[in-house]
Amino acid sequence: GAAVAAVVLIPCYATGRHSEKGFYASTIANLQKGRPRMWAPVAYAYFFTAVILRLLTKEARRYARLRTRFLAEGDDDDGPQARCSVVVERVPKALRSDDALTAYFRRLMGADAVHSAVVFVDCRDLEKILKERDAAAAALASAKPGATVWRWRWR
């Protein structure tokens, strides 16, 4: 792009007849309005845009080809599960076990299409209760015999 500009546009600008001085003598400012030389930058812009679009198209096709090959074959380090994993949210309660969800997807997609299914359940409430239990156990372990350390409270 820059080589074409240096070979074509700068001489075109430098020989313009608008009588600019210094740096501006080799820019588009040196061209007179309405003259045929004004078409040189337009032609260059179209040419450069076409070249860039062609390169982008070639690169997009190459990327698509390589991506398809990677998804089909993968790296030697990864198995098929790593390339084709899917996250599913809002799973119905009846399917919130690994076996139930795997069976459902195999019925839906075919037995060979499903590698496995793993269900992750939100356990924040349970973790909060476990922290309270651990705090109570720590307080009980450090308590003096006969002292009241912790009282059960109903929620």
C-alpha positions in Angstrom: 0.0 0.0 0.0 2.7 2.5 1.0 4.9 1.5 -1.9 2.1 2.2 -4.4 1.4 5.5 -2.7 5.1 6.5 -2.9 5.4 5.5 -6.5 2.1 6.8 -7.9 0.6 9.4 -5.6 3.6 11.4 -4.4 4.8 12.1 -8.0 1.2 13.0 -9.0 1.0 15.4 -6.1 4.5 16.9 -6.6 3.7 17.7 -10.2 0.4 19.4 -9.4 0.1 23.0 -10.4 -1.4 24.6 -7.3 2.0 26.0 -6.3 2.2 24.8 -2.7 5.5 25.1 -1.0 7.5 22.9 1.4 5.9 19.7 2.7 2.5 20.6 1.1 4.0 20.4 -2.4 4.0 16.6 -2.2 0.4 16.3 -0.8 -3.1 16.3 -2.2 -3.2 20.1 -1.3 -1.0 20.7 -4.4 -3.6 19.4 -6.8 -6.1 21.9 -8.4 -9.8 21.2 -8.0 -11.5 19.8 -11.0 -8.4 18.5 -12.7 -7.9 14.9 -13.9 -5.1 14.4 -11.4 -7.7 14.5 -8.6 -8.8 11.1 -9.8 -5.5 9.5 -8.8 -6.3 9.5 -5.0 -9.8 8.1 -5.7 -8.4 5.3 -7.9 -5.8 4.6 -5.3 -8.4 4.4 -2.5 -10.5 2.0 -4.5 -7.5 -0.1 -5.4 -6.2 -0.2 -1.8 -9.7 -1.1 -0.5 -10.0 -3.9 -3.0 -6.6 -5.3 -2.1 -7.4 -5.2 1.6 -10.8 -6.8 1.1 -9.2 -9.6 -0.9 -6.6 -10.3 1.8 -9.3 -10.3 4.5 -11.4 -12.7 2.5 -8.5 -15.1 2.0 -7.7 -14.9 5.7 -11.3 -15.5 6.8 -11.5 -18.6 4.5 -8.2 -19.8 5.9 -9.4 -19.3 9.4 -12.7 -21.1 8.7 -10.8 -24.1 7.2 -8.4 -24.3 10.1 -11.1 -23.9 12.7 -13.2 -26.6 11.1 -10.2 -29.0 11.0 -9.5 -28.2 14.7 -13.0 -28.9 15.7 -13.0 -32.1 13.8 -9.6 -33.4 14.8 -8.5 -31.2 17.7 -5.1 -31.0 19.3 -3.3 -34.1 20.5 -3.6 -32.8 24.0 -7.4 -32.4 24.0 -10.1 -35.0 23.9 -13.5 -34.7 22.1 -15.1 -33.5 25.3 -13.0 -30.4 25.6 -13.7 -29.3 22.0 -17.5 -29.8 22.1 -18.6 -29.0 25.6 -21.8 -27.0 26.1 -23.1 -25.1 29.1 -26.8 -25.7 29.8 -28.6 -23.5 32.4 -32.0 -23.8 34.1 -32.1 -27.6 34.0 -35.4 -29.0 35.3 -35.3 -30.5 38.8 -36.1 -34.0 37.4 -32.8 -33.9 35.3 -30.5 -32.5 38.0 -28.3 -35.6 38.2 -25.5 -36.7 36.0 -27.2 -40.0 34.9 -30.6 -38.4 34.3 -29.2 -35.5 32.2 -26.9 -37.9 30.2 -29.9 -40.2 29.5 -32.0 -37.2 28.4 -29.4 -35.8 26.0 -28.8 -39.3 24.6 -32.5 -39.7 23.9 -32.6 -36.2 22.3 -29.3 -36.3 20.3 -28.5 -40.0 19.9 -26.4 -42.3 22.0 -23.2 -41.7 20.1 -23.5 -37.9 20.1 -23.2 -37.4 23.9 -19.9 -38.1 25.7 -21.1 -37.2 29.2 -23.2 -34.7 31.3 -22.1 -33.2 34.6 -24.5 -31.3 36.8 -23.3 -28.5 39.0 -25.8 -27.5 41.8 -25.8 -24.1 43.6 -24.7 -25.0 47.2 -24.4 -21.5 48.7 -27.0 -22.1 51.4 -25.3 -25.4 52.3 -21.9 -23.7 52.4 -23.2 -21.0 54.8 -24.6 -23.7 57.1 -21.3 -25.6 57.0 -19.4 -22.4 57.9 -21.7 -21.9 60.9 -21.1 -25.5 62.0 -17.3 -25.2 61.7 -17.4 -22.0 63.7 -19.5 -23.7 66.4 -17.1 -26.7 66.4 -14.1 -24.4 66.8 -15.7 -22.5 69.6 -16.6 -25.8 71.4 -13.0 -27.1 71.0 -11.5 -24.0 72.6 -14.1 -23.7 75.4 -13.5 -24.3 79.1 -15.3 -27.2 80.7 -18.7 -26.1 82.2 -18.9 -22.8 80.2 -21.7 -22.0 77.9 -20.2 -21.3 74.5 -22.9 -21.7 72.0 -26.7 -22.1 72.1 -28.8 -23.7 69.5 -31.3 -21.3 67.9 -34.2 -22.2 65.7 -34.7 -20.4 62.5 
